[in-house]
C-alpha cells in the first residue's frame, strides 16, 4: 500500500470528489482530507492510499493537472519526522 500526498486542492473538495478522481487509476483504499483544528475548514490537502502500482500511475498522471481550477501537487507521502519534545519547567 502506498500513501499519496495530494496538495493544492480547492477548499470545497470532498472526500468523494477525491476518491472519484483517483479511482480512475485503480483501487482507492482510503481518502483523508486534512481539516484545520480551529476552524474545521479544509486546509487544501489530503492523502489517498492505493496499491503500489495504481498509486504510481495516479501520481504520474495527476501531478500538475488542473482540478477545480487549481494545479494539483501530487507525490508519494513520507512520514513526518518526529517533533522534538518541548521542555517545560
Phi and psi restraints in degrees (range 20) as a CNS / XPLOR table:
assign (resid 1 and name C) (resid 2 and name N)
       (resid 2 and name CA) (resid 2 and name C) 1.0 -121.7 20.0 2
assign (resid 2 and name N) (resid 2 and name CA)
       (resid 2 and name C) (resid 3 and name N) 1.0 137.4 20.0 2
assign (resid 2 and name C) (resid 3 and name N)
       (resid 3 and name CA) (resid 3 and name C) 1.0 -98.2 20.0 2
assign (resid 3 and name N) (resid 3 and name CA)
       (resid 3 and name C) (resid 4 and name N) 1.0 132.9 20.0 2
assign (resid 3 and name C) (resid 4 and name N)
       (resid 4 and name CA) (resid 4 and name C) 1.0 -115.6 20.0 2
assign (resid 4 and name N) (resid 4 and name CA)
       (resid 4 and name C) (resid 5 and name N) 1.0 129.6 20.0 2
assign (resid 4 and name C) (resid 5 and name N)
       (resid 5 and name CA) (resid 5 and name C) 1.0 -84.9 20.0 2
assign (resid 5 and name N) (resid 5 and name CA)
       (resid 5 and name C) (resid 6 and name N) 1.0 132.2 20.0 2
assign (resid 5 and name C) (resid 6 and name N)
       (resid 6 and name CA) (resid 6 and name C) 1.0 -123.9 20.0 2
assign (resid 6 and name N) (resid 6 and name CA)
       (resid 6 and name C) (resid 7 and name N) 1.0 110.0 20.0 2
assign (resid 6 and name C) (resid 7 and name N)
       (resid 7 and name CA) (resid 7 and name C) 1.0 -115.7 20.0 2
assign (resid 7 and name N) (resid 7 and name CA)
       (resid 7 and name C) (resid 8 and name N) 1.0 165.7 20.0 2
assign (resid 7 and name C) (resid 8 and name N)
       (resid 8 and name CA) (resid 8 and name C) 1.0 66.2 20.0 2
assign (resid 8 and name N) (resid 8 and name CA)
       (resid 8 and name C) (resid 9 and name N) 1.0 37.2 20.0 2
assign (resid 8 and name C) (resid 9 and name N)
       (resid 9 and name CA) (resid 9 and name C) 1.0 -77.2 20.0 2
assign (resid 9 and name N) (resid 9 and name CA)
       (resid 9 and name C) (resid 10 and name N) 1.0 146.9 20.0 2
assign (resid 9 and name C) (resid 10 and name N)
       (resid 10 and name CA) (resid 10 and name C) 1.0 -60.4 20.0 2
assign (resid 10 and name N) (resid 10 and name CA)
       (resid 10 and name C) (resid 11 and name N) 1.0 144.3 20.0 2
assign (resid 10 and name C) (resid 11 and name N)
       (resid 11 and name CA) (resid 11 and name C) 1.0 -68.3 20.0 2
assign (resid 11 and name N) (resid 11 and name CA)
       (resid 11 and name C) (resid 12 and name N) 1.0 -15.5 20.0 2
assign (resid 11 and name C) (resid 12 and name N)
       (resid 12 and name CA) (resid 12 and name C) 1.0 -95.3 20.0 2
assign (resid 12 and name N) (resid 12 and name CA)
       (resid 12 and name C) (resid 13 and name N) 1.0 10.6 20.0 2
assign (resid 12 and name C) (resid 13 and name N)
       (resid 13 and name CA) (resid 13 and name C) 1.0 -69.4 20.0 2
assign (resid 13 and name N) (resid 13 and name CA)
       (resid 13 and name C) (resid 14 and name N) 1.0 134.9 20.0 2
assign (resid 13 and name C) (resid 14 and name N)
       (resid 14 and name CA) (resid 14 and name C) 1.0 -102.3 20.0 2
assign (resid 14 and name N) (resid 14 and name CA)
       (resid 14 and name C) (resid 15 and name N) 1.0 166.4 20.0 2
assign (resid 14 and name C) (resid 15 and name N)
       (resid 15 and name CA) (resid 15 and name C) 1.0 -62.4 20.0 2
assign (resid 15 and name N) (resid 15 and name CA)
       (resid 15 and name C) (resid 16 and name N) 1.0 -34.5 20.0 2
assign (resid 15 and name C) (resid 16 and name N)
       (resid 16 and name CA) (resid 16 and name C) 1.0 -66.4 20.0 2
assign (resid 16 and name N) (resid 16 and name CA)
       (resid 16 and name C) (resid 17 and name N) 1.0 -38.1 20.0 2
assign (resid 16 and name C) (resid 17 and name N)
       (resid 17 and name CA) (resid 17 and name C) 1.0 -59.0 20.0 2
assign (resid 17 and name N) (resid 17 and name CA)
       (resid 17 and name C) (resid 18 and name N) 1.0 -46.0 20.0 2
assign (resid 17 and name C) (resid 18 and name N)
       (resid 18 and name CA) (resid 18 and name C) 1.0 -67.1 20.0 2
assign (resid 18 and name N) (resid 18 and name CA)
       (resid 18 and name C) (resid 19 and name N) 1.0 -41.7 20.0 2
assign (resid 18 and name C) (resid 19 and name N)
       (resid 19 and name CA) (resid 19 and name C) 1.0 -60.2 20.0 2
assign (resid 19 and name N) (resid 19 and name CA)
       (resid 19 and name C) (resid 20 and name N) 1.0 -43.2 20.0 2
assign (resid 19 and name C) (resid 20 and name N)
       (resid 20 and name CA) (resid 20 and name C) 1.0 -63.4 20.0 2
assign (resid 20 and name N) (resid 20 and name CA)
       (resid 20 and name C) (resid 21 and name N) 1.0 -40.6 20.0 2
assign (resid 20 and name C) (resid 21 and name N)
       (resid 21 and name CA) (resid 21 and name C) 1.0 -61.7 20.0 2
assign (resid 21 and name N) (resid 21 and name CA)
       (resid 21 and name C) (resid 22 and name N) 1.0 -45.9 20.0 2
assign (resid 21 and name C) (resid 22 and name N)
       (resid 22 and name CA) (resid 22 and name C) 1.0 -82.6 20.0 2
assign (resid 22 and name N) (resid 22 and name CA)
       (resid 22 and name C) (resid 23 and name N) 1.0 -23.8 20.0 2
assign (resid 22 and name C) (resid 23 and name N)
       (resid 23 and name CA) (resid 23 and name C) 1.0 -65.9 20.0 2
assign (resid 23 and name N) (resid 23 and name CA)
       (resid 23 and name C) (resid 24 and name N) 1.0 -18.2 20.0 2
assign (resid 23 and name C) (resid 24 and name N)
       (resid 24 and name CA) (resid 24 and name C) 1.0 -65.4 20.0 2
assign (resid 24 and name N) (resid 24 and name CA)
       (resid 24 and name C) (resid 25 and name N) 1.0 -15.2 20.0 2
assign (resid 24 and name C) (resid 25 and name N)
       (resid 25 and name CA) (resid 25 and name C) 1.0 -110.0 20.0 2
assign (resid 25 and name N) (resid 25 and name CA)
       (resid 25 and name C) (resid 26 and name N) 1.0 1.5 20.0 2
assign (resid 25 and name C) (resid 26 and name N)
       (resid 26 and name CA) (resid 26 and name C) 1.0 143.4 20.0 2
assign (resid 26 and name N) (resid 26 and name CA)
       (resid 26 and name C) (resid 27 and name N) 1.0 -159.8 20.0 2
assign (resid 26 and name C) (resid 27 and name N)
       (resid 27 and name CA) (resid 27 and name C) 1.0 -78.1 20.0 2
assign (resid 27 and name N) (resid 27 and name CA)
       (resid 27 and name C) (resid 28 and name N) 1.0 126.3 20.0 2
assign (resid 27 and name C) (resid 28 and name N)
       (resid 28 and name CA) (resid 28 and name C) 1.0 -99.8 20.0 2
assign (resid 28 and name N) (resid 28 and name CA)
       (resid 28 and name C) (resid 29 and name N) 1.0 115.7 20.0 2
assign (resid 28 and name C) (resid 29 and name N)
       (resid 29 and name CA) (resid 29 and name C) 1.0 -80.8 20.0 2
assign (resid 29 and name N) (resid 29 and name CA)
       (resid 29 and name C) (resid 30 and name N) 1.0 -41.6 20.0 2
assign (resid 29 and name C) (resid 30 and name N)
       (resid 30 and name CA) (resid 30 and name C) 1.0 -157.4 20.0 2
assign (resid 30 and name N) (resid 30 and name CA)
       (resid 30 and name C) (resid 31 and name N) 1.0 156.3 20.0 2
assign (resid 30 and name C) (resid 31 and name N)
       (resid 31 and name CA) (resid 31 and name C) 1.0 -135.6 20.0 2
assign (resid 31 and name N) (resid 31 and name CA)
       (resid 31 and name C) (resid 32 and name N) 1.0 135.7 20.0 2
assign (resid 31 and name C) (resid 32 and name N)
       (resid 32 and name CA) (resid 32 and name C) 1.0 -141.3 20.0 2
assign (resid 32 and name N) (resid 32 and name CA)
       (resid 32 and name C) (resid 33 and name N) 1.0 118.6 20.0 2
assign (resid 32 and name C) (resid 33 and name N)
       (resid 33 and name CA) (resid 33 and name C) 1.0 -92.2 20.0 2
assign (resid 33 and name N) (resid 33 and name CA)
       (resid 33 and name C) (resid 34 and name N) 1.0 139.7 20.0 2
assign (resid 33 and name C) (resid 34 and name N)
       (resid 34 and name CA) (resid 34 and name C) 1.0 -91.7 20.0 2
assign (resid 34 and name N) (resid 34 and name CA)
       (resid 34 and name C) (resid 35 and name N) 1.0 128.6 20.0 2
assign (resid 34 and name C) (resid 35 and name N)
       (resid 35 and name CA) (resid 35 and name C) 1.0 -109.4 20.0 2
assign (resid 35 and name N) (resid 35 and name CA)
       (resid 35 and name C) (resid 36 and name N) 1.0 149.5 20.0 2
assign (resid 35 and name C) (resid 36 and name N)
       (resid 36 and name CA) (resid 36 and name C) 1.0 -70.6 20.0 2
assign (resid 36 and name N) (resid 36 and name CA)
       (resid 36 and name C) (resid 37 and name N) 1.0 130.4 20.0 2
assign (resid 36 and name C) (resid 37 and name N)
       (resid 37 and name CA) (resid 37 and name C) 1.0 -63.3 20.0 2
assign (resid 37 and name N) (resid 37 and name CA)
       (resid 37 and name C) (resid 38 and name N) 1.0 -37.2 20.0 2
assign (resid 37 and name C) (resid 38 and name N)
       (resid 38 and name CA) (resid 38 and name C) 1.0 -82.7 20.0 2
assign (resid 38 and name N) (resid 38 and name CA)
       (resid 38 and name C) (resid 39 and name N) 1.0 -40.6 20.0 2
assign (resid 38 and name C) (resid 39 and name N)
       (resid 39 and name CA) (resid 39 and name C) 1.0 -99.1 20.0 2
assign (resid 39 and name N) (resid 39 and name CA)
       (resid 39 and name C) (resid 40 and name N) 1.0 -20.0 20.0 2
assign (resid 39 and name C) (resid 40 and name N)
       (resid 40 and name CA) (resid 40 and name C) 1.0 76.7 20.0 2
assign (resid 40 and name N) (resid 40 and name CA)
       (resid 40 and name C) (resid 41 and name N) 1.0 4.7 20.0 2
assign (resid 40 and name C) (resid 41 and name N)
       (resid 41 and name CA) (resid 41 and name C) 1.0 -88.0 20.0 2
assign (resid 41 and name N) (resid 41 and name CA)
       (resid 41 and name C) (resid 42 and name N) 1.0 152.9 20.0 2
assign (resid 41 and name C) (resid 42 and name N)
       (resid 42 and name CA) (resid 42 and name C) 1.0 -62.3 20.0 2
assign (resid 42 and name N) (resid 42 and name CA)
       (resid 42 and name C) (resid 43 and name N) 1.0 146.6 20.0 2
assign (resid 42 and name C) (resid 43 and name N)
       (resid 43 and name CA) (resid 43 and name C) 1.0 -95.2 20.0 2
assign (resid 43 and name N) (resid 43 and name CA)
       (resid 43 and name C) (resid 44 and name N) 1.0 -1.9 20.0 2
assign (resid 43 and name C) (resid 44 and name N)
       (resid 44 and name CA) (resid 44 and name C) 1.0 91.9 20.0 2
assign (resid 44 and name N) (resid 44 and name CA)
       (resid 44 and name C) (resid 45 and name N) 1.0 13.3 20.0 2
assign (resid 44 and name C) (resid 45 and name N)
       (resid 45 and name CA) (resid 45 and name C) 1.0 -150.3 20.0 2
assign (resid 45 and name N) (resid 45 and name CA)
       (resid 45 and name C) (resid 46 and name N) 1.0 164.7 20.0 2
assign (resid 45 and name C) (resid 46 and name N)
       (resid 46 and name CA) (resid 46 and name C) 1.0 -164.0 20.0 2
assign (resid 46 and name N) (resid 46 and name CA)
       (resid 46 and name C) (resid 47 and name N) 1.0 -170.9 20.0 2
assign (resid 46 and name C) (resid 47 and name N)
       (resid 47 and name CA) (resid 47 and name C) 1.0 -136.5 20.0 2
assign (resid 47 and name N) (resid 47 and name CA)
       (resid 47 and name C) (resid 48 and name N) 1.0 143.0 20.0 2
assign (resid 47 and name C) (resid 48 and name N)
       (resid 48 and name CA) (resid 48 and name C) 1.0 -127.3 20.0 2
assign (resid 48 and name N) (resid 48 and name CA)
       (resid 48 and name C) (resid 49 and name N) 1.0 137.2 20.0 2
assign (resid 48 and name C) (resid 49 and name N)
       (resid 49 and name CA) (resid 49 and name C) 1.0 -111.1 20.0 2
assign (resid 49 and name N) (resid 49 and name CA)
       (resid 49 and name C) (resid 50 and name N) 1.0 131.5 20.0 2
assign (resid 49 and name C) (resid 50 and name N)
       (resid 50 and name CA) (resid 50 and name C) 1.0 -142.9 20.0 2
assign (resid 50 and name N) (resid 50 and name CA)
       (resid 50 and name C) (resid 51 and name N) 1.0 160.1 20.0 2
assign (resid 50 and name C) (resid 51 and name N)
       (resid 51 and name CA) (resid 51 and name C) 1.0 -59.7 20.0 2
assign (resid 51 and name N) (resid 51 and name CA)
       (resid 51 and name C) (resid 52 and name N) 1.0 151.9 20.0 2
assign (resid 51 and name C) (resid 52 and name N)
       (resid 52 and name CA) (resid 52 and name C) 1.0 -47.3 20.0 2
assign (resid 52 and name N) (resid 52 and name CA)
       (resid 52 and name C) (resid 53 and name N) 1.0 -54.8 20.0 2
assign (resid 52 and name C) (resid 53 and name N)
       (resid 53 and name CA) (resid 53 and name C) 1.0 -64.2 20.0 2
assign (resid 53 and name N) (resid 53 and name CA)
       (resid 53 and name C) (resid 54 and name N) 1.0 -41.4 20.0 2
assign (resid 53 and name C) (resid 54 and name N)
       (resid 54 and name CA) (resid 54 and name C) 1.0 -64.6 20.0 2
assign (resid 54 and name N) (resid 54 and name CA)
       (resid 54 and name C) (resid 55 and name N) 1.0 -41.1 20.0 2
assign (resid 54 and name C) (resid 55 and name N)
       (resid 55 and name CA) (resid 55 and name C) 1.0 -64.2 20.0 2
assign (resid 55 and name N) (resid 55 and name CA)
       (resid 55 and name C) (resid 56 and name N) 1.0 -43.2 20.0 2
assign (resid 55 and name C) (resid 56 and name N)
       (resid 56 and name CA) (resid 56 and name C) 1.0 -60.5 20.0 2
assign (resid 56 and name N) (resid 56 and name CA)
       (resid 56 and name C) (resid 57 and name N) 1.0 -44.6 20.0 2
assign (resid 56 and name C) (resid 57 and name N)
       (resid 57 and name CA) (resid 57 and name C) 1.0 -64.9 20.0 2
assign (resid 57 and name N) (resid 57 and name CA)
       (resid 57 and name C) (resid 58 and name N) 1.0 -43.2 20.0 2
assign (resid 57 and name C) (resid 58 and name N)
       (resid 58 and name CA) (resid 58 and name C) 1.0 -61.9 20.0 2
assign (resid 58 and name N) (resid 58 and name CA)
       (resid 58 and name C) (resid 59 and name N) 1.0 -42.4 20.0 2
assign (resid 58 and name C) (resid 59 and name N)
       (resid 59 and name CA) (resid 59 and name C) 1.0 -61.1 20.0 2
assign (resid 59 and name N) (resid 59 and name CA)
       (resid 59 and name C) (resid 60 and name N) 1.0 -48.7 20.0 2
assign (resid 59 and name C) (resid 60 and name N)
       (resid 60 and name CA) (resid 60 and name C) 1.0 -61.1 20.0 2
assign (resid 60 and name N) (resid 60 and name CA)
       (resid 60 and name C) (resid 61 and name N) 1.0 -41.6 20.0 2
assign (resid 60 and name C) (resid 61 and name N)
       (resid 61 and name CA) (resid 61 and name C) 1.0 -79.7 20.0 2
assign (resid 61 and name N) (resid 61 and name CA)
       (resid 61 and name C) (resid 62 and name N) 1.0 -33.6 20.0 2
assign (resid 61 and name C) (resid 62 and name N)
       (resid 62 and name CA) (resid 62 and name C) 1.0 -98.0 20.0 2
assign (resid 62 and name N) (resid 62 and name CA)
       (resid 62 and name C) (resid 63 and name N) 1.0 -22.1 20.0 2
assign (resid 62 and name C) (resid 63 and name N)
       (resid 63 and name CA) (resid 63 and name C) 1.0 -61.5 20.0 2
assign (resid 63 and name N) (resid 63 and name CA)
       (resid 63 and name C) (resid 64 and name N) 1.0 125.3 20.0 2
assign (resid 63 and name C) (resid 64 and name N)
       (resid 64 and name CA) (resid 64 and name C) 1.0 88.1 20.0 2
assign (resid 64 and name N) (resid 64 and name CA)
       (resid 64 and name C) (resid 65 and name N) 1.0 -3.4 20.0 2
assign (resid 64 and name C) (resid 65 and name N)
       (resid 65 and name CA) (resid 65 and name C) 1.0 -81.0 20.0 2
assign (resid 65 and name N) (resid 65 and name CA)
       (resid 65 and name C) (resid 66 and name N) 1.0 154.9 20.0 2
assign (resid 65 and name C) (resid 66 and name N)
       (resid 66 and name CA) (resid 66 and name C) 1.0 -80.3 20.0 2
assign (resid 66 and name N) (resid 66 and name CA)
       (resid 66 and name C) (resid 67 and name N) 1.0 135.0 20.0 2
assign (resid 66 and name C) (resid 67 and name N)
       (resid 67 and name CA) (resid 67 and name C) 1.0 -142.8 20.0 2
assign (resid 67 and name N) (resid 67 and name CA)
       (resid 67 and name C) (resid 68 and name N) 1.0 110.6 20.0 2
assign (resid 67 and name C) (resid 68 and name N)
       (resid 68 and name CA) (resid 68 and name C) 1.0 64.0 20.0 2
assign (resid 68 and name N) (resid 68 and name CA)
       (resid 68 and name C) (resid 69 and name N) 1.0 30.7 20.0 2
assign (resid 68 and name C) (resid 69 and name N)
       (resid 69 and name CA) (resid 69 and name C) 1.0 85.2 20.0 2
assign (resid 69 and name N) (resid 69 and name CA)
       (resid 69 and name C) (resid 70 and name N) 1.0 6.7 20.0 2
assign (resid 69 and name C) (resid 70 and name N)
       (resid 70 and name CA) (resid 70 and name C) 1.0 -125.5 20.0 2
assign (resid 70 and name N) (resid 70 and name CA)
       (resid 70 and name C) (resid 71 and name N) 1.0 148.0 20.0 2
assign (resid 70 and name C) (resid 71 and name N)
       (resid 71 and name CA) (resid 71 and name C) 1.0 -86.9 20.0 2
assign (resid 71 and name N) (resid 71 and name CA)
       (resid 71 and name C) (resid 72 and name N) 1.0 116.4 20.0 2
assign (resid 71 and name C) (resid 72 and name N)
       (resid 72 and name CA) (resid 72 and name C) 1.0 -69.7 20.0 2
assign (resid 72 and name N) (resid 72 and name CA)
       (resid 72 and name C) (resid 73 and name N) 1.0 143.6 20.0 2
assign (resid 72 and name C) (resid 73 and name N)
       (resid 73 and name CA) (resid 73 and name C) 1.0 -115.7 20.0 2
assign (resid 73 and name N) (resid 73 and name CA)
       (resid 73 and name C) (resid 74 and name N) 1.0 113.0 20.0 2
assign (resid 73 and name C) (resid 74 and name N)
       (resid 74 and name CA) (resid 74 and name C) 1.0 -129.6 20.0 2
assign (resid 74 and name N) (resid 74 and name CA)
       (resid 74 and name C) (resid 75 and name N) 1.0 130.1 20.0 2
assign (resid 74 and name C) (resid 75 and name N)
       (resid 75 and name CA) (resid 75 and name C) 1.0 -156.7 20.0 2
assign (resid 75 and name N) (resid 75 and name CA)
       (resid 75 and name C) (resid 76 and name N) 1.0 173.1 20.0 2
assign (resid 75 and name C) (resid 76 and name N)
       (resid 76 and name CA) (resid 76 and name C) 1.0 -66.5 20.0 2
assign (resid 76 and name N) (resid 76 and name CA)
       (resid 76 and name C) (resid 77 and name N) 1.0 132.2 20.0 2
assign (resid 76 and name C) (resid 77 and name N)
       (resid 77 and name CA) (resid 77 and name C) 1.0 -76.3 20.0 2
assign (resid 77 and name N) (resid 77 and name CA)
       (resid 77 and name C) (resid 78 and name N) 1.0 144.4 20.0 2
assign (resid 77 and name C) (resid 78 and name N)
       (resid 78 and name CA) (resid 78 and name C) 1.0 -122.1 20.0 2
assign (resid 78 and name N) (resid 78 and name CA)
       (resid 78 and name C) (resid 79 and name N) 1.0 149.8 20.0 2
assign (resid 78 and name C) (resid 79 and name N)
       (resid 79 and name CA) (resid 79 and name C) 1.0 -62.3 20.0 2
assign (resid 79 and name N) (resid 79 and name CA)
       (resid 79 and name C) (resid 80 and name N) 1.0 135.7 20.0 2
assign (resid 79 and name C) (resid 80 and name N)
       (resid 80 and name CA) (resid 80 and name C) 1.0 -73.6 20.0 2
assign (resid 80 and name N) (resid 80 and name CA)
       (resid 80 and name C) (resid 81 and name N) 1.0 134.9 20.0 2
assign (resid 80 and name C) (resid 81 and name N)
       (resid 81 and name CA) (resid 81 and name C) 1.0 -63.4 20.0 2
assign (resid 81 and name N) (resid 81 and name CA)
       (resid 81 and name C) (resid 82 and name N) 1.0 146.8 20.0 2
assign (resid 81 and name C) (resid 82 and name N)
       (resid 82 and name CA) (resid 82 and name C) 1.0 -62.2 20.0 2
assign (resid 82 and name N) (resid 82 and name CA)
       (resid 82 and name C) (resid 83 and name N) 1.0 142.5 20.0 2
assign (resid 82 and name C) (resid 83 and name N)
       (resid 83 and name CA) (resid 83 and name C) 1.0 -79.3 20.0 2
assign (resid 83 and name N) (resid 83 and name CA)
       (resid 83 and name C) (resid 84 and name N) 1.0 143.0 20.0 2
assign (resid 83 and name C) (resid 84 and name N)
       (resid 84 and name CA) (resid 84 and name C) 1.0 -65.8 20.0 2
assign (resid 84 and name N) (resid 84 and name CA)
       (resid 84 and name C) (resid 85 and name N) 1.0 143.1 20.0 2
assign (resid 84 and name C) (resid 85 and name N)
       (resid 85 and name CA) (resid 85 and name C) 1.0 -73.5 20.0 2
assign (resid 85 and name N) (resid 85 and name CA)
       (resid 85 and name C) (resid 86 and name N) 1.0 132.8 20.0 2
assign (resid 85 and name C) (resid 86 and name N)
       (resid 86 and name CA) (resid 86 and name C) 1.0 -79.3 20.0 2
assign (resid 86 and name N) (resid 86 and name CA)
       (resid 86 and name C) (resid 87 and name N) 1.0 146.0 20.0 2
assign (resid 86 and name C) (resid 87 and name N)
       (resid 87 and name CA) (resid 87 and name C) 1.0 -95.3 20.0 2
assign (resid 87 and name N) (resid 87 and name CA)
       (resid 87 and name C) (resid 88 and name N) 1.0 121.7 20.0 2
assign (resid 87 and name C) (resid 88 and name N)
       (resid 88 and name CA) (resid 88 and name C) 1.0 -106.1 20.0 2
assign (resid 88 and name N) (resid 88 and name CA)
       (resid 88 and name C) (resid 89 and name N) 1.0 136.1 20.0 2
